[in-house]
Amino acid sequence: MIRFQPVPEPDGFEKGCRRRGEAWLQEHPAPAGPRDFWSLFKPQLADAFHQLCGYSCVYEPVGTVDHYLSCKETRERAYDWSNYRFASQWVNSSKQTADDEVLDPFEVADGWFEILLPSLQLVLTDRIPPEVRGRAAHTLKRLHLRDDERVIRPRREWYRMYMAGELTLEGLREKAPLIARAVEKASFTGP
């Protein structure tokens, strides 16, 4: 994971999502799941995350709107822009209602995680503060970010493209920033 910065809600969000959603919630008491008014704003959310899954930090061409605090547990935040994260569908499904058990991409600091070469596994670093280290380890496990084939395969392809000269280091930084950092680290430390 890397640090992502929150961005202001997009134009039209108040009317197109929040107000419509809050009205829907008033008309449909729990346990009905909230109606999806947020997907209209998925392109702006993807742009805010530079087209990267907020958890795997790899280019995500489709993605989904993840409610960091789940709709099932925190229904009143279903239409809150500040509660949205851009994520791969399978990562979002893995998270489910883990909520505060999983690190928020907005709270992660750069350098807390790194990719190991050549395995492409995502690991914790010693930069993670002790008070969040348990949650960081749980995040890797719960979201299958360490070495699950669903995340290793895309990492492997981006790394292969870079090694084959099909992608520059700058391109790798845009599509898979943690792999780019691993490449840069390896070039400084030598073989």
PyMOL commands that set and color helices and strands:
alter all, ss='L'
color gray80, all
select helices_A, chain A and resi 13-27+38-48+75-77+81-83+89-95+99-101+130-142+149-163+169-175+177-189
alter helices_A, ss='H'
color red, helices_A
select strands_A, chain A and resi 64-67+84-87+113-115+122-124
alter strands_A, ss='S'
color yellow, strands_A
deselect
rebuild
show_as cartoon
